[in-house]
Amino acid sequence: MATEYGQGYARMDRPDFRDPEAGERRHRLPAGLRAPIEARTWREFGYTMLSLPIGIMSFVFAITMLSLGVGLLITFIGIPVLAAALAGCRGIGALERTRARGLLGLEVAPPEPLRPKGGGPMALMGAVLKSGASWRHMLYSLLMLPWSVFSFTVAAAFWSYGWLMLTYPLWFWLFPMYGGQDGIQLYGGDDGHRIYLDNPFELGITSATGLLITLATPWILRALTTVDRVMVFGLLGPSRLATRVVELESDRGVVVDTAAADLRRIERDLHDGAQARLVALAMDLGLAKEKLTEDPQAAARMVDEAHGEVKVALQELRDLARGIHPAVLTDRGLDAALSSLAARCTVPVQVEVDLTSRPAAAIEGIAYFTVSELLQNISKHSGAKSASVDVWRAENRLMLQVTDDGAGGADVSAGSGLAGLAERLDAVDGILVVDSPPGGPTTVTAELPWRQA
């Protein structure tokens, strides 16, 4: 495992490195004052304004095709009409996912594809009608109109009134010059008494009120678009079952790749290590056999050297077997196995295991090799003077935490060995969290599902 614990410092030397805290310092205005002029606010306002015309078109299409299809179900024509309605709604959903990605920054995966049983138009119509995603798209097309009417009205009212009142002192002169009145009429009674916003104090109050509305508008837009995000994500994305199937397929691929890599490693270790030593041993014993009668002393020396090679080969085989699955883990559990790992680490390691029972063998093995790789990182890259390993159970999770006082800077996203370890844990619904600021300390926490032995 080749994790670079010092790579956090190297990133800071690159020209493309960006300090997020420095970015925050560059903003002179607080977030509340910047919000009305930020690009995000304008994109959300544009999304809300576009929702109404798109909602009208999608509602008209959906309700017309749905009513026509249901009405024609007494004949065969209703089935293809319904299928066409659902297919059209899936097209609207694709447009909406693109719009949400462009204006809201919301990444939503497309729903599970249609899987018609056989070829031909009948099989395709059956797949469309049986697809739950198609009916969710239909529901979205129907719900979008009432929600877009509400959000459009609220957003347009707050946006327009806020900016108009805020800038009122700039265009107030239009009323007396072109409107023939003193300003905006605030009150008008039957007795002819009227109140206009026309003096400096009233202009200031109007502008201040507009400022408050303008500052509140971005947060109202965010609340409105949050509902849009929920609708797009919940109705236009893949179902939870489909998402879980994709995750399991991905995890299966990781498991297969990991097993293949382990087999290649074992084969390489056998070929380059113990096997090579045994071949050399066989050759030495053959030479010793030939010299046994001619030069017994030389033969004895060769046999003695071969004896030493046998010991080395046996040690390599023991190390290889320990790398596959250590016997101490099977016989005595995680406490003894992790204590054995700590004893071989070049850094003093304190181990504390608080488990009242043993987890399943597979989970126990993954926990062992996770700690093993993390301790190898500490030995090779951290420059630490001490480390600790804590193992405990929290409800239905097995928790591992490895801490060291080294240089820090470990990063899962840097494509290092930690990324591979995170993928292995993810394959069994595990989680790896790394907290490693530059300068240390480094804390790596792993979660595994608890399965009883």
C-alpha positions in Angstrom: 0.0 0.0 0.0 1.6 3.2 -1.2 -0.2 6.0 0.6 1.8 9.2 0.8 1.2 10.8 4.2 3.1 13.9 3.2 1.2 14.5 0.0 -0.9 17.3 1.6 2.2 19.5 1.6 3.0 18.6 -2.0 -0.6 19.7 -3.1 0.0 23.2 -1.6 3.1 23.7 -3.8 1.2 23.0 -7.0 -0.1 26.1 -9.0 -3.6 24.6 -9.2 -4.0 24.3 -5.4 -6.8 26.4 -4.0 -7.2 27.2 -0.3 -10.9 27.3 0.5 -10.3 29.5 3.5 -8.5 32.0 1.4 -11.4 32.0 -1.1 -13.7 32.9 1.7 -11.5 35.7 2.8 -11.6 37.2 -0.7 -15.3 38.0 -0.2 -15.7 41.4 1.3 -19.5 41.1 1.8 -21.3 38.7 4.1 -23.2 35.9 2.5 -26.5 37.5 3.2 -25.6 40.7 1.3 -24.0 38.9 -1.6 -26.9 36.5 -2.1 -29.0 38.8 -4.4 -26.2 39.2 -6.9 -24.7 35.7 -6.8 -24.9 33.5 -9.9 -26.7 30.8 -8.0 -29.6 33.1 -7.2 -30.0 34.1 -10.8 -29.9 30.5 -11.9 -32.5 29.5 -9.4 -34.7 32.5 -10.4 -34.3 31.5 -14.1 -35.2 27.9 -13.2 -38.4 29.0 -11.4 -39.4 31.3 -14.3 -38.9 28.5 -16.8 -40.9 26.0 -14.7 -44.3 27.6 -15.5 -44.2 27.4 -19.3 -42.6 23.9 -19.2 -45.1 22.9 -16.5 -48.1 24.0 -18.7 -46.8 22.2 -21.7 -46.0 19.0 -19.8 -49.4 19.0 -17.9 -51.3 19.6 -21.1 -49.5 16.8 -22.9 -49.8 14.4 -19.9 -53.4 15.0 -19.1 -54.5 14.9 -22.7 -52.7 11.7 -23.6 -53.7 10.0 -20.3 -57.4 10.9 -20.7 -57.4 9.9 -24.3 -55.6 6.6 -23.6 -57.9 5.7 -20.6 -60.9 6.6 -22.7 -59.8 4.4 -25.5 -58.9 1.4 -23.4 -62.2 -0.2 -24.4 -60.5 -0.6 -27.8 -57.0 -1.7 -28.5 -56.0 1.8 -29.5 -55.9 2.9 -25.9 -52.8 0.8 -25.1 -50.4 2.4 -27.6 -51.8 5.8 -26.7 -51.0 5.2 -23.0 -47.5 3.9 -24.0 -46.9 7.0 -26.1 -48.0 9.2 -23.2 -45.6 7.4 -20.8 -42.7 7.6 -23.4 -43.3 11.3 -23.9 -43.3 11.8 -20.1 -39.9 10.0 -20.0 -38.7 12.5 -22.6 -39.9 15.4 -20.5 -38.1 13.8 -17.5 -34.8 13.8 -19.5 -35.3 17.5 -20.3 -36.0 18.2 -16.6 -32.9 16.4 -15.4 -30.8 18.4 -17.9 -32.4 21.6 -16.7 -31.9 20.8 -13.1 -28.2 19.9 -13.8 -27.6 23.1 -15.6 -29.4 25.6 -13.4 -29.5 23.9 -10.0 -26.4 21.8 -10.1 -28.4 18.7 -9.3 -26.9 15.5 -10.6 -29.7 12.9 -11.1 -28.9 9.6 -12.8 -31.4 8.5 -15.4 -33.9 5.8 -14.3 -33.4 2.2 -15.0 -33.6 1.5 -18.8 -36.6 -0.4 -20.3 -36.0 -4.1 -20.7 -38.6 -5.4 -23.2 -39.0 -9.2 -23.3 -38.4 -9.9 -26.9 -38.5 -7.6 -29.9 -41.2 -5.7 -31.7 -43.4 -2.8 -30.8 -45.7 -4.9 -28.5 -42.8 -5.9 -26.3 -41.6 -2.3 -26.1 -45.2 -1.0 -25.2 -45.4 -3.7 -22.5 -42.1 -2.6 -21.0 -43.1 1.0 -21.0 -46.4 0.3 -19.3 -44.9 -2.0 -16.7 -42.1 0.4 -15.8 -42.6 2.1 -12.5 -40.2 4.9 -13.6 -42.6 5.7 -16.5 -45.5 6.2 -14.2 -43.3 8.4 -11.8 -42.5 10.6 -14.8 -46.2 10.8 -15.6 -46.9 11.9 -12.0 -44.1 14.5 -12.2 -45.7 16.0 -15.3 -49.0 16.3 -13.6 -47.7 17.7 -10.3 -45.3 20.2 -12.0 -48.1 22.6 -13.1 -49.7 23.4 -9.7 -46.3 23.7 -8.0 -44.8 25.8 -10.8 -47.8 28.2 -10.7 -47.2 28.7 -6.9 -43.4 29.0 -7.2 -43.6 31.3 -10.2 -46.1 33.6 -8.5 -44.1 33.8 -5.3 -40.7 34.2 -7.0 -41.9 36.8 -9.5 -43.7 38.9 -6.8 -40.7 39.0 -4.4 -38.2 39.5 -7.1 -40.0 42.3 -8.9 -41.3 44.1 -5.9 -38.0 43.9 -4.1 -35.9 45.4 -6.9 -38.6 48.0 -7.9 -38.9 49.3 -4.3 -35.1 49.2 -3.8 -34.5 51.3 -6.9 -37.6 53.5 -6.4 -35.6 56.7 -5.7 -34.0 56.3 -9.1 -37.1 56.2 -11.2 -39.5 58.1 -8.9 -39.2 61.2 -11.3 -41.2 59.2 -13.9 -44.5 59.7 -12.0 -44.7 63.5 -11.8 -43.2 63.9 -15.3 -45.1 61.2 -17.3 -47.8 59.8 -14.9 -49.3 63.1 -13.8 -49.2 62.2 -10.1 -46.8 62.7 -7.2 -45.6 59.1 -7.0 -46.8 55.6 -6.1 -50.3 55.9 -4.5 -50.2 54.3 -1.0 -53.8 55.2 0.0 -56.8 56.7 -1.8 -60.2 57.3 -0.1 -63.6 58.2 -1.4 -63.3 61.6 0.1 -60.5 62.4 -2.3 -57.8 62.1 0.2 -54.7 60.4 -1.2 -51.3 59.5 0.1 -48.3 59.3 -2.3 -44.8 58.2 -1.7 -43.2 61.4 -2.8 -41.0 63.0 0.0 -37.4 62.0 0.8 -38.4 60.2 4.0 -41.0 58.1 2.2 -38.5 57.4 -0.6 -36.0 56.2 1.9 -38.5 53.9 3.7 -39.6 52.4 0.4 -36.0 51.7 -0.7 -35.2 50.2 2.7 -38.2 47.9 2.6 -37.2 46.9 -0.9 -33.7 46.1 0.3 -35.1 43.8 3.0 -37.3 42.0 0.4 -34.4 41.8 -2.0 -32.2 40.3 0.7 -34.9 37.8 1.6 -35.7 36.8 -2.0 -32.6 34.5 -2.6 -33.5 32.4 0.5 -37.1 32.2 -0.6 -35.9 31.0 -4.0 -33.7 28.4 -2.4 -36.7 27.1 -0.4 -38.8 26.9 -3.6 -36.1 25.1 -5.6 -35.5 22.7 -2.7 -39.0 21.3 -3.4 -38.1 21.1 -7.1 -34.9 19.2 -6.2 -36.9 16.8 -4.1 -39.4 16.2 -7.0 -36.7 15.8 -9.6 -34.6 13.5 -7.5 -37.6 11.4 -6.2 -39.6 11.1 -9.3 -37.2 11.4 -12.2 -34.3 9.4 -10.9 -33.8 5.7 -10.4 -35.7 3.9 -7.8 -34.1 2.8 -4.5 -34.2 -0.8 -5.7 -32.5 0.0 -9.0 -29.9 2.1 -7.2 -29.2 -0.7 -4.8 -28.8 -3.2 -7.7 -26.3 -0.9 -9.4 -24.4 -0.6 -6.1 -24.3 -4.3 -5.7 -23.1 -4.8 -9.2 -20.4 -2.3 -8.7 -19.4 -3.9 -5.3 -19.4 -7.3 -7.0 -16.9 -6.0 -9.5 -14.7 -4.6 -6.8 -14.8 -7.9 -4.9 -13.9 -9.9 -8.1 -11.1 -7.5 -8.9 -9.7 -7.7 -5.4 -9.8 -11.5 -5.4 -8.0 -11.6 -8.7 -5.4 -9.1 -7.5 -4.9 -11.2 -4.3 -4.5 -14.4 -6.4 -1.9 -12.7 -8.6 0.0 -11.5 -5.5 0.0 -15.0 -4.0 1.2 -16.4 -7.3 3.9 -13.8 -7.6 5.1 -14.3 -4.0 5.2 -18.1 -4.5 7.0 -17.8 -7.8 9.5 -15.2 -6.8 10.0 -16.4 -3.2 9.5 -19.8 -1.8 9.4 -21.6 -5.2 12.7 -20.0 -6.4 14.3 -21.0 -3.1 13.1 -24.6 -3.3 14.4 -24.8 -6.9 17.8 -23.6 -5.8 17.6 -26.0 -2.8 16.9 -28.9 -5.1 19.9 -28.0 -7.3 22.2 -27.6 -4.2 21.1 -31.0 -2.8 21.8 -32.5 -6.2 25.3 -31.1 -6.3 25.8 -32.3 -2.7 24.7 -35.8 -3.6 27.3 -35.9 -6.4 30.1 -34.7 -4.1 29.1 -37.0 -1.2 31.6 -39.7 -2.2 34.3 -37.5 -3.7 34.4 -34.6 -1.2 32.3 -35.4 2.0 33.4 -32.1 3.7 32.2 -30.0 0.7 29.0 -32.0 0.6 28.4 -31.4 4.3 28.9 -27.6 3.8 26.4 -27.7 0.9 23.9 -29.6 3.0 24.3 -27.1 5.8 23.6 -24.2 3.4 20.6 -26.1 2.0 19.3 -26.5 5.6 19.5 -22.7 6.0 17.6 -22.2 2.7 14.9 -24.6 4.0 14.4 -22.4 7.1 14.2 -19.2 5.0 11.7 -20.9 2.6 9.6 -22.1 5.5 9.5 -18.6 7.0 8.4 -17.1 3.6 5.7 -19.7 3.4 4.5 -18.8 6.9 4.5 -15.1 6.0 2.5 -15.9 2.9 0.0 -18.0 4.8 -0.3 -15.2 7.4 -1.0 -12.8 4.5 -3.8 -15.1 3.2 -5.5 -15.6 6.6 -3.4 -15.7 9.9 -3.9 -18.8 12.1 -4.0 -16.6 15.2 -7.0 -14.8 13.9 -8.9 -18.0 13.4 -7.8 -19.5 16.8 -7.9 -16.5 19.1 -9.8 -13.6 17.4 -9.2 -10.0 16.7 -7.6 -9.1 20.0 -4.7 -11.5 19.7 -4.3 -11.0 15.9 -4.1 -7.2 16.1 -1.7 -7.5 19.1 0.5 -9.6 16.8 0.3 -7.0 14.1 1.2 -4.2 16.6 4.2 -6.2 17.8 5.6 -6.4 14.2 5.0 -2.7 13.5 8.1 -0.4 13.6 6.1 2.2 15.6 4.9 1.5 19.2 1.2 0.7 18.9 -1.4 0.5 21.7 -4.2 -1.9 20.9 -7.6 -1.9 22.7 -10.3 -4.3 21.6 -13.7 -4.1 23.3 -15.8 -6.9 21.9 -18.0 -9.2 23.9 -18.4 -11.7 21.0 -16.7 -12.4 17.7 -18.1 -11.2 14.4 -18.4 -13.4 11.4 -15.2 -14.7 10.0 -15.5 -12.7 6.8 -15.9 -9.4 8.7 -13.2 -10.3 11.1 -10.8 -11.0 8.3 -11.6 -7.6 6.6 -11.1 -5.8 9.9 -7.8 -7.5 10.4 -6.4 -6.7 6.9 -7.7 -3.1 7.2 -5.7 -2.5 10.4 -2.8 -4.4 8.8 -2.6 -2.0 5.8 -3.1 1.1 8.0 -0.3 0.0 10.2 1.9 -0.6 7.2 1.1 3.0 6.1 2.2 4.3 9.5 5.4 2.3 9.4 6.4 3.5 5.9 5.1 7.0 5.4 3.8 8.7 8.5 7.0 9.4 10.5 5.0 8.8 13.6 6.4 8.1 17.1 3.3 6.3 18.4 0.0 4.9 17.2 -3.1 3.3 18.6 -5.8 0.9 17.4 -9.2 0.8 18.9 -11.9 -1.7 18.1 -15.5 -1.7 19.4 -19.1 -2.5 18.5 -21.7 0.2 18.1 -25.1 -1.3 17.6 -25.0 -3.2 14.4 -21.6 -1.8 13.3 -18.0 -2.9 13.9 -15.9 0.2 14.5 -12.1 0.4 13.9 -10.0 3.5 14.6 -6.3 3.8 13.9 -4.6 7.0 15.1 -1.0 8.1 14.8 1.0 11.3 15.6 2.7 11.5 12.3 3.0 14.2 9.6 -0.6 13.9 8.4 -1.7 14.9 4.9 -3.3 11.5 4.0 -6.0 11.9 1.4 -8.5 9.2 0.1 -9.3 11.2 -3.0 -5.6 11.3 -4.2 -5.9 7.8 -5.8 -3.6 6.3 -3.2 -3.8 3.0 -1.4 -6.4 4.5 1.0 -8.8 4.8 -2.0 -8.4 1.1 -2.7 -9.0 0.3 0.9 -12.2 2.5 0.9 -13.4 0.6 -2.2 -12.9 -2.8 -0.5 -14.8 -1.6 2.6 -17.6 -0.2 0.4 -18.0 -3.6 -1.3 -19.3 -4.9 2.0 -21.3 -1.8 2.9 -18.4 -0.4 5.0 -17.2 3.2 5.3 -13.7 4.6 5.6 -13.3 8.2 7.0 -9.8 9.9 7.0 -9.1 12.9 9.2 -5.5 13.9 8.4 -4.7 17.6 8.5 -1.2 18.7 7.4 1.1 18.3 10.4 -1.1 15.5 11.9 -2.4 13.8 13.8 -4.0 11.3 11.5 -7.2 9.4 12.5 -8.6 6.7 10.2 -12.0 5.4 11.2 -13.6 2.4 9.5 -17.1 1.0 9.9 -18.1 -2.6 9.0 -21.5 -4.2 9.2 -21.7 -6.5 12.3 -22.5 -10.1 11.4 -22.6 -12.6 14.2 -20.2 -15.6 13.9 
